Amino acid sequence: MYRDIRFTAFFVVIVMAGLLFSCSGRKHVDVSGLEKFACNEIPDRMVPDAGKVDGMNFTVNGNAFVDAEGRTMFLRGINLGGSSKVPFSPNIGTHVKEGFFDGRHVSFTGRPFPLEDADEHFRRLKAWGFHFLRFIVTWEAVEHEGPGIYDEGYLDYIVAVLKKADEYGINVMIDPHQDVWSRFTGGDGAPLWTIEAAGMDVTKFKETGAAIVHNTYGDPFPRMIWYTNYYKLSAATMFTLFYGGKDFAPDLKVEGENIQEYLQSHYINALKKVAEKVKDLPNVIGFELMNEPSSGYIGIEDITVPYEMELVGDAPTPFESMMLGAGIPVDVEHFEAGTFGINSKGRVMRNDNRAPVWMNGTGGLWQKNGVWKMNNGKPEVVDKEYFSKVQGRKIEFNRDYYEPFAKRYADSILPVNSGWFICVDNTLFPEPMPLPRLKRFKDIKWVNGSHWYDDITLFKKEYIPYLGYLDGDIVLGSGRVKKAFESYLKEKMITDTHERYGRVPAIVGEFGIPFDMNNGSAYRTGDYSDQIKALDRSFSVIEKNMLSYTLWNYTADNTNERGDNWNGEDLSIFSLSQQKAPADINSGGRALKAAVRPYPKKISGKLTEYTYDIETGELIIKFEAKGDLSYPMEIFIPDYVYGTGFDVFVTNGKLFVDKKENVLMYYPADNGEHVVVVRKHLLDN
């Protein structure tokens, strides 16, 4: 999730905080009393698909993912892929201007990679232990040509790619991805025709300030500025219409129906087409609702007040955005990122040319709906609370709009395959909201898929181990930062999930780190130590909470020059620029010391502790065995880490290894508390 970072400009305090950072000596856990096995002493049990996730036998049961034998499963996944946000043909990364405004004659077939390359990439992902995918599909990819016109070639391509994934034992959740509504509003997701249906001319977004778009802005594109589009006219209007058009634009009709119904029904029908295509694939186990949604203007209590979020670049109030869109020049406040924060550079005049964004040439949608008016040639607010009340009643976005939409979506998707779960995260923009209260819809298998990022590392593109940021608070001291992250994830992903969704599972849907840290120095020096430390810390705090996750991301066509081909982001753990030996499955990997990790895949019982140390290669698993012990605990043991050999220490029972699947199988002798410790053989021992 992307949040503002209000760095406090007290350099001395931060430097002093750095003194709190220390590297404690690493020690092995005490294994006295445990039985030791060397890897060459563990028999190879050749069980068909012993290490493979069991397709549709994998389901949601209470607050856990479970397989057909009732074993608790942990989903170690990755987002595939970063460049799936942009067309493959023509290849219009966000830095490409030519052909950008032709939104109908594009194809996403080939995203995340050409079908002929699928074996290479799935073989690599499996070797690295990513047995689960958050598979990126955009609404535009399915329905770009026009309303109700579906790209059958792309849908067939999805099926073929996901069948390939199944051959490698990789399960899938479909993610209808969007950021700031659409490529044409600075992100990805919705087709061009949705914006045109609302009456906006995308070719006027730059001069009216309705969006800042890499394709029209050019290079260099300001770092992490794309998300500010959530606070500008185009994206804020589209989300308002999508969720609340019936209340806030009741007279806006498209093809005879209100814009809200028009947009929602097309979105749901497009995803239902995907669902119908993949319904029989055993490795597709769930659908997400929508990536990082926004409430638009809904809930804003005063459209003349600046947003609380501190924004880089132009920061118009909602009313100022509406005036700019109406062709009225406005002085807006402009901000730039400094060393210790975001600083105002004063006010600047925008839209000197008086260009209107509305195709009808009038003051536009919000003037027509009585939000504001012209009075003696001057714009004047009529109802500053227009988006916070409906017929005099105070509205609440989750209760009145988001939760009903989630139920409608689930009721459309789940009849296609009742075994699927529906993954829903919280609304982040314009301000982060609590999770929706979905526990009242008891007949649906919900999953919380909220996102978490180490924000300072993400925004500054530096790893500062002793400096953290959470919900507006600065945290100082490396130990305190890690503890704060652990506590935050426990609250947001476990406590809040149970409070608002019921006893259902959670997946950290996105986390990750930028690989172009420190102005891309690693690409010149080959030193990825900062990336390794930052990524390991993120993994460790998630593992501490024993959460499933999908790392952001794997981009098959990533390069050092263009990153993930989207808004200057570069978070892929694979890059063509680092692939010096294509025959080597690990070539092209970035920060693999942190990214490739052992983990418990399946447990007959309850996990009580799970930690991994990348320096010593020590994996510690503590669990309470219960129930039918004829099915083993399965632990993924990557060759990348343990290729030199390993030792296993266990309380009692039997061990087997499936060398083909890199899976260690442990059969405890009895119910109760058990410990498994895995240590790699160090070359210098």
N, C-alpha and C positions, 0 to 999 in steps of 0.2 A: 504494500500500500504506500502511496506517496503522500506525505504530510509536509507541512511547512516546518522549517527549522529556524527557530528564533535564537540564533547564537548570541550569547551575551558577550559584549566586548570588554571582557576583563582578562587580558592576556596573562597577567601575572598569576591569576588564580588557576588558569588552565595549565600553565607551565608547572606550578606547584603541584597540581594534580598528577602531572606526569611522574613525579617522584614516588607516587603511590604504586606505580607499576613495577612489578618485579617478577622475575621468572623463577618460580620455585623449582627445586630439583624434582625430577619425575621418579616415582617409585612404583614398583610392582605391588599389586595387592598380595596379601598373605594367602598362600595356597596350601598351607600346612593342613593336613587332614583330608585333602582332596586327592583323588586318584589321578595319576598322570599317564597320558598317552602321547607318544610321538606320532606325527602324521603318517609315517610309514608303518606304524603298528596298527592303524585303524583299517579294518577290512573295507573293501569297496563293495557296497551293496548296490547291485545294478537293478534298480527298480524302475520300470518305465515311468517317465515323467515325475520322478521322485521329487525333483526340485521345482517343478512347474506349478504355477498358480492355476487353480482348477476351474478356469473359465467361469461359467454361470453358477458353478457350485460355490462361488465366492459371493457372499451376500452380506446384508446388514442384519445383525441380531442385537437389539438393544443398543448399547453404546460401543459395540465392537463390530469389526469386519470379521466374518468367520467363514471357514471353508466347509465342505460337505461333512467333514468329520467333527465339526464343532471346534476346531482349533482357532484361537485368536490369530488374526493376521495383521501384520504391519506393512503398510504400503510405502515402499521406497520408490518414489516416482520422480518424473521430470516433465517439464512443459515442452511440447514439441509442436511447432518450433517458433522461434522469434520472428522469422521472416514470413510466417504464414499470414501475417497481417497485411501484406501487400501482394499485388498480382504477380504471377509467375510469367505470364505472357500477355502483353509485353512486360518485361521486368521493370516495374515502376517502384523502385525503392523510394523512400521519402525524400531522397536528395535529387530525384529526377523530375524535371519540369516538363519536358516534352511528352505530350500525350496525357498529362495528368487529368485534365478536365473531361476526358472521354471515359466516363465511368461505366458505360454499357458494354463496350467491346474489349473486355478483358477476360482473362481466365486464371483461376487459381489452381488448375490442374498442374501438379508438380510441386505443390506446397504440402508437406514440409521438404520433400525432395522427390526427384523423378523416381518412378516405380522401379526402374532398373538399378537404382542405387540403394533400394530399401534393405537388401541383405547386409550390405556393408554397415549401414547405420544401426540396424537392429542388433547385429552381431556385437557391435561396439557397446551399445547401451546395455545389453545383457551381460557382457563381460564386466562392465562397470557396476553392475548390480541394480540397474534401474528396470524393475519388473512391472512398472505401472506408468501409464502416460496420462497426463492432462493434455488431450489432443485438441489443438487449436483449429476451430472452424469459425469463419466469420459469416454473418448474414449476407454480406456483399458477395462472398464466394459462391453462395447458393443461388442468389436471386438478383444478380447484378444487372441483367439485361432489361428488366422491367417487372412491374408488379405481377406476380403469379407465373412468371417465366423462370423455370428452374434449370440450372446448368446440369443436365443429366450426365454429361461427361465427367464433371467434377464429382458428382455423387458416386458414380461407378468407380472413379479413381480412389475415393475414400475407402470404399469397400475393399478394393484390392490391397491398399496399404495396410488396413487393419487386419486383413487375413494374414498378411506377412507377419505382422506383429504377433499374432496368435501362434505362428510357427515357432516363435522364440519364447513362448510362455509369458508374453507381455500383455497385461490387461489395460483397459482403456476407459477413461471418462471423457465424454465429449464436452468440450468447453466452447460455448458460443461467445467468442471473445469480442470485446469492444474496449476502446479507450476514447474518451471525449466524443463519443457517438460514431464517428466516421473518419475515413481517410481525408475527406473533404473539409472536415472541421479540425484537422490536425492530429488525428489518431488512427482509428481503424474500426471496422464493424459494419455499420449500416450502409446500404447502397445509396448512390447519389440521388435516386428518384425520391427517397424519403424526404430529403431536404427541400427538393423542388416542390413536393406536395405541400409543404408548409409555407411555400411562397417565397423562398429565399434564393438569391442568385449567388452561387458559390464563387463566381469569378469576381465578386465585389467584397469578399471577406477580408482581403488584405487592406484595402484602403478604408474600409469602414471599421476596422478593428474587431470584426465579428469573430475572427479566429486568427491565430498565428500558425501558419502551415509551412513546414520545411520545404515542400515542393515549390512554393511560390516565394518564400523568404530568401532561400538560397543558403550558401555556406559562407562562413561557419554558422551553424544553427546554435543559438544559445543553449547551454547545458541545462537539461531538465526543465525547459520552459514549456514543453508540450502540454503538461498537465494543467497549466493556467487556462487552457481553453475551457475547462469546466466552469470557469467564472466569466466567460464571455458570451456574447449574445447567441451565437449559432448553436453551440452545444447545450447551453442552459435552456434555450427555447425548445429544442428537440426533446430533451428529457422531460420538460414540463408537459409538452403535448403527448408524449408517449404514455406517461403515467397518469396525467390529470387533464387531458384535453377536454373532456366532457364538462369539467367544472370551470376551467380557466379560459377555454376558447370554444364555448358551446356551439357557436355558429360556423365554425370552420369545418366544412364538409369536403370530403374527397370521395368521388364516385358514390355520392349519396349517403355516406356515413361519416360520423364524427371522426376527426383526425386521430383521436385516441384509439378508437375501435379499429380504424384503418391500419394504423401502425402496429398495434398489438397483434391483431389477427394475422397480418402478413409475417411478422416475426415468428409467431408460434407455428404457423403453417410451414414456414421454411425449415424450422428445426424439426417439425414432425416429418417432413420429407426425409431429412437425414435419419431420423429414428426408424422410419419404415425401411430404409435401405440397409441399416445395420442391425435390425432387430434379431436376426438369426445368428449373428456372430457371437460365439460363446465368450469371447474376451471383452466385449463391451458390457460394462456393469453399471453405468450410471450416466446421467446428463446433468450438466450445470445449468443454472438459471441464466445468469449474465455476469460477465466479468466486471468488477469494479464499477457498479452502477452509480448514477448521480440522481439526486432529487431535483436537479435543475433549479428553478426559482421557487419550487413548492416549499412552503414553510418559512420563507424569508419574511421577516416582520416589518422591515422598512427598506424599500428599494433605493432610498437615497443614501443609505449608510454603507461605507466600505465593508468589504468582507473581512472577517477576522483573520483569515489566512493571509500571511504575508507572501506576496507574489513577486517574482522576478518579471521585469518588463512592465508594460502598461497594466494598470490595475483600475479600470473603470468600475464605478458602482453599477448595479443593475440598471438604474435609471439612465446613467451616462451611456451605457451600452445601447440602450433603446434609442436614445437621441442620435448616437453615431449611426446606428442602422437606418434611421429615418433621414439621413443626409444632413444632419445638423453638426457643424464643427463644435468640438468640445475640448476643453483643457482637462486632461486626465493625469493622474499622478503616475509617475514612472519610477520604478525601482531597479536597482542593480545589486548583484551579489558581491559582497566584500569578503574580506578575510574572516571576519567574525560575525557576519550576519547579512541581512538584506537591508539596503539603505535607500531611502528616498532621494531621488535626484531632482525633485521638484515636479512641476506640472508642465505638460507639453501639449500643444494643439494638435488634434488629430482630425482627419477627414476635412481638410481644407477645400477639397474639390466638391464637397457636398454630394458625394455619391450615395444613393440609397441602396440598401441591401435587398429591399423588397421588390419583387418583380412587378407588383401592381403600381409602383410609383408613388404610393401614398406614404403616410407615416408608419404604416405597417400594422402587424397583427396586434401588438399590445396597445397601440393608440386606438385601434378599432374596438378593442374590448374594454375601453374605458380606464385603462391603467393611468394614462396621461393624456394631455390634450395641448393644443396650441391656444394661447390666450394673448390676443393683441400681438401676434407674431412671435411670441416667446413660448417655449415648452414649459408646461406646468404639470406637476404630479396631481392626479385626481384622487387616487387611492393608494397610499404608500403601503397599506397592509393587504393589498389585493391578493397576494399569494399565500397569506396565512389564515384567511377566513373564507368560508363558503357559506353564503346565506346567513351570515352572522355567527356561524359556528367555527370555533378554533379547530383547524385541521391538524392532523399528525401524519407525517408521511408514511411511516411504517404501517400504522394501523389502517389508514384510509386508502393507500395506493399500493405500497410494495407487497404487503402480505396478501391482499386479494389477487394481485398479479401472479405471485408465486403459486398460489393455489390453482389459478386458472391454467398456468403453464403445466403444472404437474398433472392436472386432470386431462390435459391434451396429450402429453408424452407417455404417461404410464400405461394407458390402455394398449399402446403398441407393444410394450413388454412390461408386465407387472413386476418382474424381478429386479428392475432397476431402482437405484436411489436417485434423489434429486438433491444436488449440492447447491447451497445458497450461502453467500457471504453478506456482510453488512454493507450499507451504503457509506461511501467515503467522502463524497463531495456534494455540496460545497463545504460541509463540515462532517467529520466522522460521526455516525450514528450508532446507537446500540444495535445488536443483532435484532432482526425481526422476531416477533413472538409467533413461532410456527407450531408450538406444542398443541395448540387447539385443533390442528389438522392431524388427528391421530392415525389416520389411515394411510399416511404417506411416510416412506422411509427417507427422512431428511438427513442431510450431512452438512455440517458447518465447514465451508471451504475458505474461510477468511485468510487474508494475506498479512505477512509481517516482513518488514525489511529493517536492517540496521541503517537507519535513515542518514546518519552522519556520513557513513562510508558511501552510501548510495549517492547523496547529493554532492558531497565535496570531492568524491572520487579519491579519497585518502583513507588509510586505516589508522585511526587514532585510538589505540586500545584503551586508554584511560578516560575517554570522553564518549558519553552516550546521550541519547535524546529519546524521551518517551512522553507522549501526550503533553507536550509543552514544557517538560521539565528536563533540565540538564542534569546528568549523572556523572560524577567524577570518581575516578579510581577504577582500575581494570577489574578488580574483583567485584566492586559494587556494580559496575556496568553489566557484567555477566549475570550476577544475581538478579539485577533489575529486569534483564531480558527474560530470565527464567520465570520470574514471578509474573511478568506481563503476559507471557504465553499461557501460563497456567490459568490465569484469570480469564483471558479472552477466548482461549480455545477449549478449556475444560469447564471451568465454573460457569461462564456465561452460556456456553452451549447447553449445559444441563438445565440452566434456569429458563432459557428462552426457546430451545428446540425440544427439550425433554432428554431422555436417556438415549442419545444418538451419538455416533462417532463424529470426529473432527479430523480434517486434513488441513495442514498449512498449505493453502493452494498455491502460494508464491512466496519465495524468499530467494535471495541470491546477492551477488556482489558484482560491481563493475570490474572488468578486467583491464580497462584502460586507465587504471589508477595512476596517479603521479604523472599525468600528461603522457601516458602510454610508455613509460620508461621500460617496463618489462619486455616490450616488443623489441627494444634495442639491446637490452642487456641479458635477457633470458632469465632474469631474477624475478620469480613470482612469489617471493617469501611473504610480502604483504597480503597478496591475494589468498595465499594458503592460510595465513593466520586469521584473516577476516572470515573466510568461508568456513574454516573449522569452528570458529566461535559460533557462527550461526547454526551449523549442524549440531554442535554440542548442546546448545540450550534447547533445541527441539528434542534431541534424544533424552535430555534430562527429564523432559515431560512425557517421554514415551509416546510421542505423536507421530502419526503418519504424515507424509509431506510429498509435495511435488516441487522440485527445485526449478527456478527460472534461470536458464533455459538451455536447450540444445538447438542450435541453428546450423543446419548442414552447410549453408553457403556463407557463413560468417568469415569476414576478413578483418585484419588489423585496420585497414583503411576505412571500411564502412560498417564495421561491427555487425549488428543484427539487421542491418538495412532498414532501420526504423528510428527516426528522430535522434540519431546519434548514439543510441544505446548499444552497449557492448557487454552483455552479461552471459554470453554463451560459454559453456565449459569446453566447447570444441570450436576450432577455427581452421580453415583451410590454410591460413598463413603460417600456422604452427605445424602443419602436416608435412614433415620433411621426408617421411618414409611410409608411404601409403600401405605397404604390406604389413606394417606394424599396427596392430589394432589400437594401441595407445597413442600413436603419433597423431598430433593435432589436439590432444587433450591439454587442458589448462588447469593448473592447480590440482592435479589428480591426487596428490598426496592427501588433500582434504576431501576431494569429491568422491573418491573410490573408497568405500567403507564397508566393513562387515556389519551385519545386522540380523536380528531374529525375524525370520519370515513368518513362521507359524509356531504357536505355543499351545500345548495341551495344558491349559491352566491360566494363571494370572501372572503377568510380568510385574516385578516389583522394583527392578533396577536394570538400567541399560546404559553403559558408558563405553566410550572408545577413545583411546589415546593414540593420536597419529604419530607421536614420536617413538613410543615403545611398541606400537602395534598390538597393544593389549585390549582385548574385548572382554568386558565383564557383564554377565547376564545372571540375574537372580530372579527366580520365579517360584510360584507355588503350583506344583503339579496337582491336578485334580481330575477326576473323571476317568475316561477310557484312556489308558496309557499304552494301548497297542499302536497308537499313531505317534510318531516321534516329534520332538521339537526340531524345526529345520532352521539352520543358521547359514546365511550366505557367507562364504569364505573366498574373497576375490584373489585370483592369482596375482594381481598387481601388488597386493600387500603381502601375501603369504607364499609367493612363488619360491622363496628360499627354504620353505618348510615351516612347520608350526608345531607347537605342543598344545594339548588340551588337558585341562584339569576339571574334573567333575566330582560331584558328591558320591554318586554310585550309579550303576546302570550300564547300558551298552552304547557303544558308539559305532556309527558307520559313516562312510563318506561316499557321495556321488560325485566322482571326479568330473564327469561330463557337465554337470550342472553347477559345480563348485558349491555343493551344499553338504554341510555337516549335519548328520541326523543323530539326535540324542534321545535314547529311551531311558527315562529315569526308572529306577527299580520299584519305587513306591510313591504314593501321594505324599505331599508335604513340601517343605522348603528345599530348593535345590540351587546349586551354583554351577555355572559353566564359565571357565576362563580360557581364552584362546590367546596364545602368544606367538608372535612370529619369530623365526630364527634370524638373528641379526648376523650379517656377513662378517662383522668384526668379532663375533663371539668365538 
